[in-house]
Amino acid sequence: MIKITANQGKELCKLARDSIEEFFTNKKIETPDSLKHILTYPRGVFVTIHNKHTNELRGCIGYPIAKYSLGRSLKDAAIGAGFKDNRFMPLKRDELQDIKIEVSILSEFQKIKSSEPEEIKKEIKIGRDGLAIEHGFGSGLLLPQVAIEYGWNVEKYLTNLCRKAMLSDDMWADKSSKLYKFQAVVFSE
C-alpha cells in the first residue's frame, strides 16, 4: 500500500466531491500539489456516498483492481457513485450539501487458499478484510467497513457477499468459487 496521510485522505475526499460538482458546473477542478505523486499510482479505489443526516447509502462505485491511475479511478468512481449506481437515482445538485463522501483505497487481492468452510472463516478478520467472490458469471465485493456497519460476523459477511454476487448464500464454501480478501485505507469527510 502507498502511504497516505490523514490530510491527504481528506484531500482525496474533496477531490471526489469536486469531481461530482464538476459534473454539474463543467468547471475544471484543480489537483492539489500534495496529491499529484499519489494520484499517479495504479490503485483500486471505491467512492461511497452517504446521506450525512441519516447515514443511508446513496451510491457506491469503484475499481477493485488497479487498472488505472488512482487519479483517473477516483474521478470515475466519484462520478459513478453519484450518477451511475443503478440502485439509486442520480444525485441532484441540491443534494450536494446533504452528502458525505468516503474514499477507500484498496490493497491487492489475496486469494483465500483454504477450501474447508471453517478454515476459510478463520482467514477472515472483520474490520480488516474486504471480500470478493467469483463463481461462474457471478461476482461481488464488499468493502471491509461494511461488515462493521451492519454488525455481521464472518459467516453473515460471507453470506451477504454471495447475495451481492447474486449467488446462493453458501456458494462461498463451494470449492469451485474463487474467494479473495483485501484491505482498504478508508477516508471520509
N, C-alpha and C positions, 0 to 999 in steps of 0.2 A: 504494500500500500504506500502511496505517496503521503508525505507528511503535510497535513493541512491544519493550520492554527484555527482557533475558535473565531478570530476576527476574519480570517479568510473564508471560513464557513458561512459567516453572516453575509459576507460579500457575495458568495455563491448564491445564497438565497435571494439577495437583492438582484443579482443578475438574472435569476429565473423570473422574478417578479417583473423586472424591466422588459424581459423578452415577451411576457404576456401583455404588458402595457403597450409595447411596440406594435403588437398585432392590431391594436385599436388606433394608434396615432401615426404609425409609419415613421415615427421619429427614430433615427438611428441611435442605438444605445452605445455608450462608452464602456469599454472594458477597463476596470481598474488595473493600474500597473502591477499591483501586488498579486494579481491573479494570472497575468499573462503567461508565466512559465508553467503554472499548474494546468492551465487550460489546454496546453499542447499535448499532454499525456493522453494516450488512449485508456479510457476507463469506462466501466459500466456505471450507469447512473439512473436514478429514478427521481422524479419530482412528484411530490404528493401535495395536494391542496385540500385543506380542511376549512370548514366554516369556523371562524375564530370564536364565535359565540356559543355554538353547540358542539364543536369538535367533530361534527359529522363529516365523513369523507365527501369531497366534492370533485375529485379527479385524481388519477394516478397513472402515469405512463412513464416508461423508461426503456433503457437499453441494458439488458442483463449482461451482455458480452461487450467487451471493449472493442467495438468495431470502428469507432470514430474517435476523434479527439474529445476530451471532456468538454471543451467549449462548445463544439457543434452539438454533441449529445445533450448537454444541459439545455441549450436553447430549444432544440427539437422536442425534448421531453417536457419542458415547461409549456410549450405551445400545445403539445399533445394532451397534457393533463388538463389544460384549460379549455380546449376546444374539440378534442378528438376522442375522449374517453366515452365510448358508446353507452356506458351505464348512466351518463348524466347529460343534461342539456348543456350546450356550450356556455361558457361564462358570459355574462353581460358586463358592460363597462361599469355600471353602478354597483356591481358585486365586489369590485376590487378592494374596497375598504373593509369588506367583511370576511376576507380570506386570510389564511396564513399558509406560508409556503414551507415545505420541508424538502431537503435535498439529501439523498442517500447515495454515497459513493461506494461502489461495490468492489470487493476483492475478486480475485479469480475464483471460479467454481472448483470445488474439490469433490470428486466422485466418492460417494459413500460406498465403501467396498464390501461391507458386511452384507450377507444375504439372509440372515436369520432375523426375524422381526425384533426380538429382544436385543440383539446386538446393534441393529440399526438404531433403535431408540437410545441406546447408551452413547452413540456417537454424536447425538444432537443435544446442544445446550440452549435452553430457552433464553432469549435476550441477546445471545451472542450470534447464533446461526440463523441465517435465512435459508430457505429451502427451495429447490426447483426439482421438478419431475418431468420425465419424458416417457411416454408409453404409446406406441403406435403413432397416431396423428394427434394425440392429446399431450399438452404440455401446460405447465403452470408454475408460478413463482409466488412466494410470499416473503416479504422483507422481514428481517429479524424483529423489528419492533411490533409487528402485527400480533404475534403470539402474546406479548405482554399486554398490548392494548385490549385484547379480548379475554385475557386470563386463561389461556389454553395451557394444558400440559402437553407433553411431547406427542402423545397419541392423538389428541384433538388437533394439534398442529398438523400432523401428517394427514389426518382425515380431511381437514379443510384444504390442504394443499391439493389433494386428489379432487375435491369438489371444484376448486378453482380451475383445474385442468379438464373438468367435465369427465372424470373417471369415477369408477365405483370407489366407495370410501376406503376400501382396504387394498387398493391397487398399489400402494406404496410398498406393500410386503411381497408383491409378485416379483419373482426372480427375473422376469423379462422387462421390468421397469428400470429406468436409469434414474437414480436419486442423487442429488448433489446438495452440498451445503456451501455457504459463503458467508462472509462477514460484511458489515457495512459501517462506514462512518457517517453518522446522521447529524445534520444541522437543521435548525429551524429558526424562523423569525422570532 
